[in-house]
Amino acid sequence: MEDKRTVPEASSYDASDWEIIEVQPVILGGSPTDPSNKVILNRQQHIEAVRYWNRLLRELRRSSRGRRVAGP
């Protein structure tokens, strides 16, 4: 399996094909500035990661039943 933390050679990719995302989202306590909380994903991996975190956040909000969970 490819190490997602390894930045591809600059000449081997188009920057628009890659996304940087937090390993642990800021809304869930992840650091917005710590480089170890960042990972580079291709577009499809990014879509899958965002769907995962959005689903988890929805479930957390539903399960809080009136208790305030951070976020919009």
Backbone as numpy.savetxt, mean C-alpha at the origin, in Angstrom:
# Nx Ny Nz CAx CAy CAz Cx Cy Cz
10.56 -16.00 -6.14 9.72 -14.80 -6.14 10.60 -13.56 -6.14
10.19 -12.60 -6.87 10.92 -11.35 -7.02 10.83 -10.51 -5.74
11.96 -9.94 -5.32 11.97 -9.05 -4.17 11.40 -7.71 -4.59
10.24 -7.34 -4.05 9.56 -6.11 -4.45 10.27 -4.87 -3.94
11.20 -5.02 -3.01 11.90 -3.87 -2.47 13.12 -3.49 -3.31
13.43 -4.28 -4.30 14.56 -3.99 -5.17 14.09 -3.09 -6.30
14.73 -1.96 -6.44 14.38 -1.03 -7.50 14.99 -1.51 -8.81
14.17 -1.66 -9.84 14.71 -2.11 -11.13 15.70 -1.09 -11.70
16.58 -1.55 -12.55 17.53 -0.66 -13.21 16.74 0.42 -13.95
17.22 1.64 -13.86 16.51 2.77 -14.45 16.24 2.58 -15.93
17.15 1.94 -16.64 16.98 1.77 -18.07 16.04 0.63 -18.43
15.62 -0.18 -17.43 14.83 -1.37 -17.73 13.34 -1.21 -17.50
12.90 -0.03 -17.14 11.48 0.14 -16.90 11.02 1.57 -17.19
9.76 1.68 -17.40 9.11 2.98 -17.56 8.52 3.31 -16.19
8.87 4.45 -15.63 8.43 4.81 -14.28 6.92 4.80 -14.15
6.19 5.01 -15.24 4.73 5.01 -15.16 4.17 3.60 -14.94
5.01 2.58 -15.05 4.57 1.20 -14.85 4.67 0.76 -13.40
5.18 1.60 -12.52 5.44 1.24 -11.12 4.76 2.22 -10.17
4.39 1.72 -9.01 3.74 2.52 -7.98 4.47 2.29 -6.66
4.56 3.32 -5.84 5.10 3.18 -4.49 3.91 3.20 -3.53
3.88 2.25 -2.62 2.76 2.13 -1.68 3.33 1.81 -0.30
2.61 2.21 0.74 3.02 1.89 2.09 2.72 0.42 2.38
3.67 -0.26 3.02 3.47 -1.64 3.44 2.33 -1.67 4.46
2.40 -0.79 5.46 1.32 -0.61 6.42 0.78 0.80 6.20
-0.46 0.93 5.76 -1.01 2.25 5.48 -0.90 3.20 6.68
-0.72 4.46 6.38 -0.61 5.49 7.41 -1.85 5.48 8.29
-3.02 5.30 7.71 -4.27 5.29 8.46 -4.30 4.17 9.50
-3.47 3.14 9.31 -3.40 2.03 10.26 -2.09 2.05 11.06
-1.47 3.22 11.13 -0.30 3.38 11.98 1.04 3.28 11.28
1.05 3.09 9.98 2.30 3.02 9.23 2.94 4.39 9.10
4.23 4.42 8.98 4.95 5.69 8.84 4.85 6.20 7.41
4.52 7.49 7.27 4.46 8.06 5.92 5.84 8.41 5.38
6.86 8.39 6.22 8.19 8.82 5.79 9.27 7.76 5.89
9.05 6.70 6.63 10.06 5.65 6.81 10.20 4.84 5.52
11.38 4.83 4.92 11.58 4.08 3.67 11.29 2.58 3.82
11.44 2.04 5.02 11.16 0.61 5.20 9.66 0.32 5.15
8.83 1.36 5.17 7.38 1.18 5.04 6.92 1.42 3.60
7.83 1.43 2.68 7.51 1.64 1.26 7.89 0.39 0.46
7.11 0.13 -0.56 7.41 -0.96 -1.46 7.02 -0.51 -2.87
7.76 -0.99 -3.85 7.49 -0.67 -5.25 6.75 -1.85 -5.87
5.59 -1.55 -6.44 4.77 -2.58 -7.05 4.47 -2.22 -8.50
4.27 -3.25 -9.32 3.81 -2.94 -10.66 2.34 -2.56 -10.59
1.79 -2.10 -11.66 0.43 -1.58 -11.65 -0.58 -2.60 -11.12
-0.50 -3.84 -11.61 -1.47 -4.87 -11.18 -1.32 -5.18 -9.70
-0.09 -5.30 -9.21 0.13 -5.56 -7.78 -0.42 -4.41 -6.94
-0.25 -3.19 -7.42 -0.75 -2.01 -6.71 -2.28 -2.06 -6.62
-2.94 -2.39 -7.70 -4.40 -2.50 -7.70 -4.85 -3.54 -6.68
-4.19 -4.69 -6.67 -4.54 -5.75 -5.73 -4.31 -5.32 -4.28
-3.20 -4.63 -4.02 -2.90 -4.16 -2.66 -3.92 -3.13 -2.20
-4.27 -2.21 -3.07 -5.26 -1.18 -2.71 -6.62 -1.83 -2.43
-7.01 -2.78 -3.24 -8.28 -3.48 -2.99 -8.25 -4.20 -1.65
-7.13 -4.85 -1.35 -6.98 -5.55 -0.07 -7.16 -4.58 1.10
-6.41 -3.48 1.09 -6.47 -2.52 2.21 -7.83 -1.86 2.28
-8.46 -1.54 1.16 -9.79 -0.95 1.18 -10.81 -1.91 1.78
-10.71 -3.18 1.42 -11.62 -4.20 1.97 -11.42 -4.32 3.49
-10.16 -4.35 3.92 -9.86 -4.46 5.35 -10.40 -3.25 6.11
-10.19 -2.06 5.58 -10.70 -0.85 6.24 -12.22 -0.86 6.33
-12.90 -1.28 5.28 -14.36 -1.37 5.33 -14.81 -2.32 6.44
-14.13 -3.48 6.53 -14.48 -4.46 7.56 -14.22 -3.90 8.96
-13.11 -3.20 9.14 -12.81 -2.60 10.43 -13.85 -1.56 10.82
-14.25 -0.76 9.85 -15.25 0.27 10.13 -16.59 -0.35 10.48
-16.97 -1.41 9.76 -18.23 -2.09 10.06 -18.20 -2.71 11.44
-17.09 -3.33 11.79 -16.99 -4.02 13.07 -16.88 -3.06 14.25
-16.54 -1.80 13.98 -16.41 -0.84 15.08 -17.78 -0.44 15.65
-18.84 -0.61 14.89 -20.22 -0.35 15.32 -20.36 0.91 16.17
-20.10 2.01 15.52 -20.29 3.29 16.20 -19.03 3.85 16.81
-18.05 3.01 17.08 -16.77 3.55 17.56 -16.06 4.16 16.39
-15.43 5.27 16.57 -14.77 6.01 15.48 -13.50 5.30 15.06
-13.40 4.97 13.77 -12.18 4.44 13.17 -11.65 5.53 12.27
-10.36 5.82 12.37 -9.75 6.92 11.61 -10.08 6.80 10.13
-10.18 7.95 9.50 -10.39 7.97 8.07 -11.60 8.78 7.67
-11.72 8.96 6.37 -12.84 9.78 5.86 -14.18 9.14 6.07
